[in-house]
Amino acid sequence: MPSGRDPRVRRPWGAQILRTLGTRGFGRVWTGSMLWYAARWMELFVLQWQVLVMTDSPFQVSLIGFYRMLPLFLFGAVTGLIADRFDRRRVVLFAQAWNGTAAAAIAGLALADLLDMRYLAVLVLALGFGWALDLPSRRAFIYDMMGPRKVVNALALDQMGGDGGKMLGPLLGGVLWPVVGLGGCFLILAAGYGVNLLLYWGLPTAEPKAAVSTLSVRRNLVEGLEYVVRNPVILGVLAVTVVLNFLGFPYQNLVPVVAKDVLGLGPRLTGLLVATEGFGAVCVALFIASRRGVRPKGRAFVLSSVLILGTVLLFSFSRWAWLSFLLLFISGGCISGFATMQSGLILVSASDLMRGRAMGTLILAIGFGPLGALLIGALASIVGAPIAIMATVGAGLLFLAGILWWVSALWRSGTEAGPAATAAANAPAA
């Protein structure tokens, strides 16, 4: 008689989620991710709302997003190399301490009534550097903990924690900012980073591969870039990521502007509008995490990208609050699928020695976001926020079509044709 489980027996819903959370302390990583992302979205929301109230300038609001993401562009390749050369757990711990210090500095300046745009630029850049340092090490650390068979479920849960933070952060910011002000909000954020530090403290170490540290920093960076260019799946993921971050996601910087000037919402309802996107993302991430044997697939990644741009394009035309809430809910669900498949495709396609550097190039691609923030902010100052959103995401759809024609291997990845291409790309260089 054949052995093994009967495939017709249905497991209780959520069994796969509990199994993933119970693997080697991953539950602590997941909790830390949710706190990290909640802090990120709360600080971004309260800073953008504060600047909007102070200046009433869409461009100044977009500058906050620019400062927050610029370190990804400047240091993405380097922080990916750090993930390959140092203990990833210690890198994540340092990032928590770094951002906690920056948040405390903003709180102190705000409470002393000394905060202006110059100080804010420096400190938001510091917060962005902490994010650039954290992401490649934490995602590679998750792969070390879970392995290739469970990594997509783990990434979906990690994304769900991030999306839950994206939902919780703006809600808390919208409620707390009118009560405790900017300084009080950042005191709470500094305490949250301290809690995160304690969560990661007891996790197992993740020492680097010995072979990586024998090369110079310059040679390591060049080797990582050459590897990415040879791998068509990773190259396609990075190209789509550049388009989405340069022309798609910068609309998020203008959601408070649209809410206040077009929809006529106050800080609480604006926080709820921003959080709606996170709620949609949580729903999709929960669905992916509950599935057994999920593999990263290029088709899911591509379709999510198209749907993100399409729903945001419709959002730019909306003049009704209920429709705007619905469109951001759908967009958030697509973003969750996009982000899960994005990291999953890279982590599975990359070799062990290149995984951190491959994630570093992803950070570099995400780093095109600040340039997009400047572009959409400048357009919004001239033609208004809705038209600026419409123009940028419309251009994004055109560029996305060109990329899919150029890198057809991305569409096939995760199917029968995909592994062969990945195996060829993972072959050692001459």
Residue pairs with C-beta under 8 A, 6 or more apart in sequence:
11 292
13 290
14 290
16 153
16 289
16 290
16 291
16 292
17 153
17 157
17 286
17 289
17 290
20 26
20 146
20 150
20 153
20 154
20 157
20 289
21 27
21 30
21 157
23 145
23 146
23 150
23 154
24 145
24 146
24 204
25 145
25 202
25 203
25 204
26 142
26 145
26 146
26 154
26 157
28 199
28 200
28 202
28 203
29 138
29 141
29 142
29 145
29 158
29 200
29 203
30 157
30 158
30 161
31 161
31 199
32 196
32 199
32 200
33 138
33 158
33 161
33 162
33 165
34 161
34 162
34 164
34 165
34 168
35 165
35 192
35 195
35 196
35 199
36 96
36 134
36 162
36 165
36 196
37 161
37 162
37 163
37 164
37 165
37 166
37 169
38 164
38 165
38 166
38 168
38 169
38 172
38 192
39 99
39 103
39 165
39 169
39 189
39 192
39 193
39 196
40 127
40 131
40 165
40 169
41 165
41 166
41 168
41 169
41 170
41 173
41 274
41 278
42 168
42 169
42 170
42 172
42 173
42 185
42 189
43 103
43 127
43 169
43 173
43 185
43 186
43 189
44 64
44 65
44 68
44 169
45 169
45 170
45 173
45 174
45 256
45 271
45 274
46 173
46 176
46 177
46 182
46 185
46 186
47 64
47 120
47 124
47 182
48 61
48 64
48 65
48 253
48 256
49 173
49 174
49 177
49 256
49 267
49 270
50 177
50 182
51 57
51 60
51 61
51 63
51 64
51 117
51 120
52 60
52 61
52 256
52 257
52 260
54 60
55 61
57 381
58 254
58 257
58 377
58 380
58 381
58 385
58 388
59 377
59 378
59 380
59 381
60 117
60 377
61 253
61 254
61 256
61 257
61 377
62 250
62 253
62 254
62 373
62 374
62 376
62 377
62 378
62 380
63 117
63 121
63 373
63 374
63 377
64 120
64 124
64 253
65 250
65 252
65 253
65 369
65 370
65 373
65 377
66 370
66 371
66 373
66 374
66 377
67 120
67 121
67 124
67 125
67 128
67 370
68 124
68 127
68 128
68 131
68 370
69 128
69 245
69 366
69 367
69 369
69 370
69 373
70 125
70 128
70 367
70 370
71 125
71 128
71 129
71 131
71 132
71 367
72 128
72 131
72 132
72 363
72 364
72 366
72 367
72 369
72 370
73 364
73 367
73 368
73 369
73 370
73 371
74 132
74 367
75 129
75 132
75 133
75 363
76 132
76 136
76 360
76 361
76 362
76 363
76 364
76 365
76 366
76 367
77 221
77 224
77 225
77 357
77 360
77 361
77 363
77 364
78 221
78 360
79 132
79 133
79 135
79 136
79 137
79 360
79 363
80 136
80 224
80 356
80 357
80 358
80 359
80 360
80 361
80 362
80 363
80 364
81 217
81 220
81 221
81 224
81 356
81 357
81 360
82 91
82 133
82 136
82 137
82 356
83 91
83 136
83 137
83 140
83 355
83 356
83 357
83 359
83 360
84 140
84 208
84 209
84 212
84 220
84 353
84 354
84 355
84 356
84 357
85 208
85 212
85 213
85 220
85 356
86 137
86 208
87 205
87 206
87 207
87 208
88 137
88 138
88 140
88 141
88 144
88 206
88 208
88 356
89 141
89 200
89 203
89 204
89 205
89 206
90 205
91 133
91 134
91 137
92 134
92 137
92 138
92 141
92 200
93 197
93 200
93 201
94 133
95 130
95 131
95 133
95 134
95 137
96 130
96 134
96 193
96 194
96 196
96 197
96 200
97 193
97 197
98 126
98 129
98 130
98 133
99 126
99 127
99 130
99 131
99 193
100 190
100 193
100 194
100 197
101 190
102 123
102 126
102 127
102 130
103 127
103 186
103 189
103 190
103 193
104 186
104 187
104 190
105 123
106 115
106 120
106 123
106 182
106 183
106 186
107 182
107 183
107 184
107 185
107 186
107 187
107 189
107 190
108 183
109 115
109 119
109 123
110 181
110 182
110 183
110 186
111 183
111 184
111 187
115 182
132 363
132 367
135 359
135 363
136 356
136 359
136 360
136 362
136 363
137 356
138 158
139 155
139 158
139 343
139 347
139 359
140 206
140 347
140 355
140 356
140 359
141 206
142 151
142 154
142 155
142 158
143 151
143 347
143 355
144 206
145 154
145 204
146 153
146 154
148 347
148 348
149 293
151 344
151 347
151 348
152 288
152 294
152 295
152 296
152 340
152 344
153 288
153 289
153 291
153 292
153 294
155 340
155 343
155 344
155 347
156 285
156 288
156 289
156 294
156 336
156 340
157 285
157 289
159 281
159 285
159 288
159 336
159 339
159 340
160 281
160 282
160 285
160 286
160 289
160 336
162 281
162 339
163 278
163 281
163 282
163 285
163 332
163 335
163 336
164 278
164 282
165 278
166 274
166 275
166 277
166 278
166 281
166 332
167 275
167 276
167 277
167 278
167 279
167 281
167 282
168 275
168 278
169 275
169 278
170 270
170 271
170 272
170 274
170 275
170 278
171 271
171 272
171 275
172 188
172 271
173 185
173 271
174 267
174 268
174 269
174 270
174 271
174 272
175 268
175 271
176 184
176 185
176 188
177 185
177 267
178 267
178 268
180 187
180 188
208 356
209 352
209 353
211 353
212 220
212 353
215 223
220 357
221 357
223 354
223 357
223 429
224 354
224 357
224 358
224 360
224 361
225 361
226 429
227 350
227 351
227 354
227 357
227 358
227 425
227 429
228 234
228 235
228 238
228 358
228 361
229 235
230 425
230 429
231 349
231 350
231 358
231 422
231 425
231 426
232 407
232 409
232 410
232 421
232 425
233 298
233 345
233 349
233 409
233 410
233 413
233 418
233 421
233 422
233 425
234 345
234 346
234 349
234 350
234 358
234 361
234 425
235 407
236 298
236 403
236 407
236 409
236 410
236 413
237 301
237 342
237 345
237 346
237 362
237 410
238 361
238 362
238 364
238 365
239 365
239 403
239 406
239 407
240 301
240 302
240 305
240 400
240 403
240 410
241 342
241 362
241 365
241 366
242 365
242 368
243 305
243 396
243 399
243 400
243 403
244 305
244 308
244 309
244 338
244 396
245 365
245 366
245 367
245 368
245 369
245 372
246 368
246 369
246 371
246 372
246 375
246 396
247 309
247 372
247 392
247 393
247 395
247 396
247 399
248 305
248 308
248 309
248 312
248 372
248 392
248 393
248 396
249 369
249 372
250 369
250 372
250 373
250 375
250 376
250 377
250 392
251 312
251 315
251 316
251 376
251 389
251 392
251 393
252 274
252 277
253 373
253 376
253 377
254 376
254 377
254 380
254 385
254 388
254 389
255 270
255 273
255 274
255 328
256 270
256 274
257 380
257 385
258 315
258 324
258 385
258 386
258 389
259 265
259 269
259 270
259 273
259 274
259 324
260 266
260 270
261 385
262 319
262 385
262 386
263 273
263 319
263 320
263 321
263 324
265 273
265 321
269 321
272 325
273 321
273 324
273 325
273 328
274 328
276 325
276 328
276 329
276 332
277 328
277 329
277 331
277 332
277 335
278 332
279 329
279 332
280 328
280 329
280 330
280 331
280 332
280 333
280 336
281 332
281 333
281 335
281 336
282 332
282 336
283 333
283 336
284 332
284 333
284 334
284 336
284 337
285 336
285 340
288 294
288 336
288 337
288 340
295 344
295 348
295 414
296 340
296 341
296 344
296 345
296 347
296 348
296 413
296 414
297 341
297 413
297 414
297 415
298 341
298 345
298 409
298 410
298 411
298 412
298 413
298 414
298 415
298 418
299 411
299 414
299 415
300 337
300 341
300 414
301 337
301 338
301 341
301 342
301 345
301 410
302 404
302 410
302 411
304 334
304 335
304 337
304 338
304 341
305 334
305 338
305 400
306 397
306 400
307 330
307 331
307 334
308 331
308 334
308 335
308 338
309 393
309 396
309 397
309 400
310 397
311 327
311 328
311 330
311 331
311 334
312 327
312 331
312 389
312 393
313 389
313 390
313 393
313 394
313 397
314 327
315 324
315 327
315 328
315 331
315 389
316 386
316 387
316 389
316 390
316 393
317 386
317 390
318 324
318 327
342 362
343 359
343 362
345 413
345 414
346 358
346 359
346 362
347 355
347 358
347 359
348 422
349 358
349 413
349 422
349 425
349 426
350 358
350 359
350 426
351 426
372 392
375 392
376 388
376 389
376 392
377 388
379 387
379 388
379 391
379 392
380 388
382 388
383 391
404 410
404 411
409 417
409 418
409 421
412 418
412 421
413 421
413 422
